[in-house]
Amino acid sequence: MSHNRIPGRRVPAARLDPELKGRLRAAAFHPQLLLAGKAALAAALAWTIALAIPGTPSEYPYYAPLGALLAMYPTVSGTLKLGLQTVVGLTVGIVLAYLAVWAGDPDWITIAFVVGAGVLLGGALRRTAGGGSGIASAGLFVLVIGNENLGYSLGYLVQTLVGVGVGLAVSALIFPPLHLNDAVGQMSQLRRTAARELQQMGQALDEGWAEDDARWAELRDSLSASARNARSALQYADESRKGNVRRRFHPRDVREDYRHVEVLEVVASHTLNITNLLQDALHGTSRERPLPDSVRTPLQSAFTAVGDVLDLWTVEEDDAVMLATAERALRDLGAAAYDASSREVPFSASAAIAMSLHRILQAVTPELRLNDGE
């Protein structure tokens, strides 16, 4: 039957196999799935350990998995922070409950006191987990369930500490995530978005986009979102390194990454300014005349040249030729803008756009790789 086989039939399966493996690996290590698995493991371990604790605390083992759950966070430092906040909030709640117990048995007055004081303190102690609701909940449990039973309060606190400790251990030792690749990806996305927007400015000139064209807003929204995502991703990556044993095997200069993000935010700011200027100047406004024909071609060349420089910024390639092309395009644009100026219009939109493009080039030039080693 081998002569009936279709030639090359197995090739697509072989080619898709690595892609399938990659998708399966990505699914298996999805951040939310990984967090869920670690939370489940921490809760199970906390319950097992809680049952083995001698004395009164063993009567309240359910607070151990609760403590592990309340402390669990995707990053090690976040888990430590939440764990400490949980313990502080619980301690404050217990103190409030015992203050209320002095006034008598639980009734509407003592319950109102614990809840009100808990919410009030939660506003002052913002770093406690759950805020006012966390403190008030702990106080209510002790007041209503434990009342004057010191063993309940002790068991509640001890088992919560056990859960928090287990949660921290699981977070630190079981696949603690490093989100460095996400940060690098978001920075690259911001760079490419800014470069693409500059190149689309040339398209807007060529096609004569109307002032109310929806693409203007889309460009601004896309660039603003990319800038926010890059900053957030880098901050999250920096947090994921704290207390993470894997950082020794993945060294990275995060300070340089922050410097790159700051440069990209400058680029994004000037690019947004260029977008607003061009939207107003392309067809003119009630106070400004449209861009003269003499500056349109130099503008398109400058947009393309500076966009090309951004495309290769921090990429392992020699940028000397592109930098020289961009600088020449900006000189031509500056000359054209000067020639188009007049006594009535001494400060034109094209000159302002040229200055913003010049600022973008100045911001990225220190990171460019040039033949002379500058």
C-alpha positions in Angstrom: 0.0 0.0 0.0 3.0 2.3 0.2 2.6 3.2 -3.5 -0.7 4.9 -2.6 0.9 7.4 -0.2 0.7 11.0 -1.2 4.2 12.4 -1.6 5.1 14.9 1.1 2.0 14.3 3.2 4.0 14.0 6.4 5.9 17.2 5.9 3.2 19.6 7.3 2.8 17.5 10.4 6.6 17.5 11.0 6.7 21.2 10.4 3.8 22.0 12.8 5.1 19.7 15.5 7.6 22.3 17.0 4.8 25.0 16.8 2.5 22.7 18.7 5.1 22.0 21.3 5.7 25.8 21.7 2.0 26.4 22.2 1.7 23.6 24.7 4.7 24.9 26.6 3.3 28.4 26.6 -0.1 27.1 27.9 1.6 25.0 30.6 3.6 28.0 31.9 0.8 30.6 31.4 1.1 33.0 34.4 -2.4 32.5 35.6 -2.3 28.7 35.3 1.1 28.7 37.1 -0.3 30.9 39.9 -3.4 28.7 40.3 -1.2 25.6 40.6 1.0 27.1 43.1 -1.9 28.4 45.1 -3.5 25.0 45.1 -0.2 23.4 46.2 0.3 26.0 49.0 -3.2 25.5 50.3 -2.8 21.7 50.4 0.6 21.9 52.1 -0.7 24.5 54.6 -3.6 22.2 55.5 -1.4 19.2 56.0 1.1 21.1 58.2 -1.8 22.8 60.2 -3.2 19.4 61.2 0.2 18.4 62.6 0.6 21.4 64.8 0.1 20.4 68.5 -2.2 22.1 70.9 -5.1 24.4 70.4 -4.1 25.8 67.0 -4.7 22.3 65.5 -8.4 22.8 66.1 -8.5 25.6 63.5 -6.6 24.2 60.5 -8.8 25.9 57.9 -7.1 29.2 58.6 -3.8 27.9 57.2 -4.9 27.4 53.6 -6.8 30.7 53.9 -3.5 32.4 54.9 -1.7 30.8 52.0 -4.4 31.9 49.6 -4.4 35.5 50.9 -0.6 35.7 50.6 -0.2 34.2 47.2 0.9 36.6 44.4 2.6 36.0 41.1 6.0 37.4 42.3 8.0 36.5 45.4 8.2 40.1 46.7 4.5 40.5 46.1 3.8 37.3 48.1 6.0 38.5 51.0 4.3 41.9 51.0 0.8 40.4 50.9 1.7 37.9 53.6 3.0 40.6 56.0 0.0 42.8 55.3 -2.3 39.9 56.1 -0.6 39.2 59.4 -0.7 42.9 60.4 -4.3 43.2 59.4 -5.2 40.1 61.4 -3.3 41.3 64.5 -5.0 44.7 64.4 -8.4 43.0 64.0 -7.8 40.7 67.0 -6.8 43.7 69.1 -10.0 45.5 68.1 -12.1 42.5 69.0 -10.6 42.2 72.5 -11.2 45.9 73.0 -14.9 45.3 72.1 -15.1 42.2 74.4 -14.4 44.4 77.4 -17.7 46.2 76.7 -19.6 42.9 77.0 -21.0 40.2 74.8 -21.3 40.6 71.0 -24.2 42.9 70.1 -25.0 45.6 67.6 -22.8 48.1 69.5 -19.7 46.0 69.7 -20.1 44.8 66.1 -20.5 48.3 64.9 -17.4 49.4 66.8 -15.2 46.6 65.3 -16.4 47.2 61.8 -16.3 51.0 62.0 -12.9 51.0 63.7 -11.6 48.4 61.2 -12.6 50.4 58.2 -11.2 53.6 59.8 -7.9 52.0 60.6 -7.8 50.4 57.1 -7.8 53.9 55.7 -4.9 54.9 57.8 -3.0 51.6 57.4 -3.4 51.3 53.6 -0.7 48.6 53.4 -2.7 46.0 55.3 -4.1 43.3 53.1 -7.8 43.8 52.4 -7.6 47.3 53.8 -10.5 48.1 56.2 -12.5 45.1 55.2 -9.6 42.8 56.1 -9.2 44.3 59.5 -12.9 44.4 60.1 -13.4 40.8 59.0 -10.7 39.5 61.3 -12.1 41.4 64.2 -15.6 40.1 63.5 -14.4 36.5 63.4 -12.7 36.9 66.8 -15.6 38.8 68.3 -18.4 36.6 67.2 -16.8 33.2 67.0 -14.0 33.4 69.5 -15.4 36.0 71.9 -13.4 35.6 75.1 -11.8 32.3 73.9 -8.1 33.2 73.8 -7.4 29.8 72.2 -9.4 30.7 69.1 -7.5 34.0 68.6 -4.2 32.2 69.1 -5.2 29.4 66.7 -6.4 31.9 64.1 -3.1 33.8 64.2 -0.8 30.8 64.3 -2.5 29.0 61.5 -2.6 32.1 59.4 1.2 32.6 59.9 1.7 29.0 58.9 -0.3 29.5 55.7 1.6 32.7 54.9 4.9 31.0 55.5 3.9 28.1 53.2 2.7 30.5 50.5 6.0 32.4 50.6 8.0 29.1 50.4 6.0 27.8 47.4 6.2 31.2 45.7 10.0 31.4 46.1 10.9 27.8 45.4 8.4 26.6 42.8 9.0 28.2 39.4 9.3 31.8 40.6 8.6 33.7 37.4 10.9 36.3 35.8 9.0 38.7 33.5 12.1 40.1 31.8 11.1 38.9 28.3 7.7 40.6 28.7 9.4 43.9 29.5 11.8 43.6 26.6 8.9 42.8 24.3 6.9 45.8 25.4 9.9 48.1 24.9 10.4 46.8 21.4 6.7 47.2 20.7 6.9 50.9 21.8 9.9 51.5 19.6 8.2 49.9 16.6 5.0 51.7 17.3 6.7 55.1 17.3 8.7 54.2 14.1 5.5 53.0 12.4 3.6 56.2 13.4 6.3 58.4 12.0 6.2 56.5 8.7 2.4 56.8 8.7 2.8 60.6 9.0 4.3 60.4 5.5 1.3 58.4 4.4 -1.0 61.0 5.9 0.8 63.7 3.9 0.6 61.7 0.7 -3.1 60.8 1.1 -4.2 64.1 2.6 -5.9 62.6 5.7 -8.9 64.8 6.7 -8.7 66.5 10.1 -11.5 64.3 11.5 -10.0 61.1 10.1 -10.3 58.4 12.7 -6.7 57.3 12.0 -5.3 60.3 13.9 -7.0 59.2 17.1 -6.0 55.6 16.5 -2.3 56.5 16.2 -2.4 58.6 19.4 -4.2 55.9 21.4 -1.9 53.1 20.1 1.3 55.1 21.0 0.0 56.2 24.4 -1.0 52.6 25.3 2.4 51.3 24.2 4.2 53.8 26.4 2.1 52.8 29.4 2.5 49.1 28.8 6.3 49.4 28.4 6.6 51.3 31.7 4.3 48.9 33.6 5.9 45.8 32.1 9.4 47.0 33.2 8.2 47.8 36.7 6.6 44.4 37.0 9.8 42.7 35.7 11.8 44.6 38.2 9.5 43.4 41.0 9.7 39.8 39.8 13.5 39.9 40.3 13.3 40.7 44.0 13.8 37.7 46.2 13.9 35.5 43.1 16.6 32.8 43.1 16.5 32.6 39.3 17.8 36.1 38.9 21.3 34.7 39.4 21.0 32.7 36.2 19.4 35.5 34.3 21.5 38.6 35.0 20.2 41.9 33.5 20.9 45.5 34.0 17.4 46.8 34.8 18.8 50.4 35.2 19.7 50.4 31.6 16.2 49.1 30.8 14.7 52.0 32.7 16.9 54.4 30.8 15.7 52.9 27.5 12.1 53.3 28.6 12.7 56.9 29.6 14.2 57.6 26.1 11.3 55.9 24.4 8.9 57.9 26.5 10.6 61.1 25.2 10.3 59.7 21.7 6.6 58.9 22.2 6.0 62.4 23.6 7.6 64.1 20.6 5.8 61.7 18.2 2.5 62.6 19.7 3.3 66.3 19.3 4.2 65.7 15.7 0.8 63.9 15.1 -1.1 66.8 16.6 0.9 69.4 14.6 0.4 67.6 11.4 -3.3 67.0 11.9 -3.8 70.7 12.3 -1.4 71.9 9.7 -2.2 69.4 6.9 -5.2 71.3 5.6 -4.8 74.4 7.8 -7.0 75.9 10.5 -8.8 79.2 11.0 -5.6 80.7 12.2 -3.0 78.8 10.2 -2.5 78.2 6.5 -2.1 74.7 5.1 1.4 73.2 4.8 3.0 74.7 1.6 3.9 72.2 -1.1 7.6 73.1 -0.8 7.9 71.4 2.6 5.8 68.3 2.0 8.4 66.3 0.2 11.2 67.1 2.7 8.7 66.2 5.5 8.0 62.8 4.0 11.7 62.1 3.6 12.4 63.2 7.2 9.5 61.0 8.6 10.8 58.0 6.7 14.5 58.5 7.7 13.9 59.1 11.4 11.4 56.2 11.4 14.1 53.9 9.9 16.5 55.0 12.7 14.0 54.1 15.3 13.4 50.7 13.7 17.0 49.7 14.3 17.5 51.5 17.7 19.2 49.1 20.2 19.3 46.4 17.4 22.7 44.8 16.8 23.3 46.5 13.5 25.4 49.4 12.3 23.3 52.6 12.2 25.8 55.1 10.8 24.3 55.2 7.3 20.8 55.6 8.5 21.8 58.2 11.0 23.6 60.3 8.3 20.5 59.9 6.1 18.2 61.1 8.9 20.4 64.1 9.7 20.6 65.1 6.1 16.8 64.8 5.7 16.4 67.1 8.8 18.7 69.7 7.4 16.8 69.7 4.1 13.5 70.0 6.1 14.9 72.8 8.2 16.0 74.7 5.1 12.6 74.2 3.4 10.8 75.3 6.5 13.0 78.5 6.7 12.4 79.3 3.0 8.6 78.9 3.5 8.5 81.2 6.5 7.5 84.8 6.2 7.0 87.9 8.3 3.4 86.9 8.8 4.2 83.3 9.6 7.7 83.2 11.2 7.0 80.0 13.2 5.5 77.4 10.9 4.2 73.9 11.8 6.9 72.4 9.6 9.6 74.1 11.7 8.0 72.8 14.9 7.8 69.3 13.4 11.4 69.5 12.3 12.4 70.4 15.9 10.5 67.5 17.3 12.1 65.1 14.8 15.5 66.5 15.8 14.8 65.9 19.5 13.8 62.3 18.7 17.1 61.8 16.9 19.1 63.4 19.7 17.4 61.1 22.2 18.2 57.8 20.4 21.7 58.7 19.0 23.7 57.7 22.1 22.5 54.1 21.8 23.2 53.8 18.0 26.0 51.6 16.8 28.3 53.6 14.6 31.4 52.6 12.6 33.6 55.1 14.4 32.6 53.7 17.8 30.8 56.8 19.0 
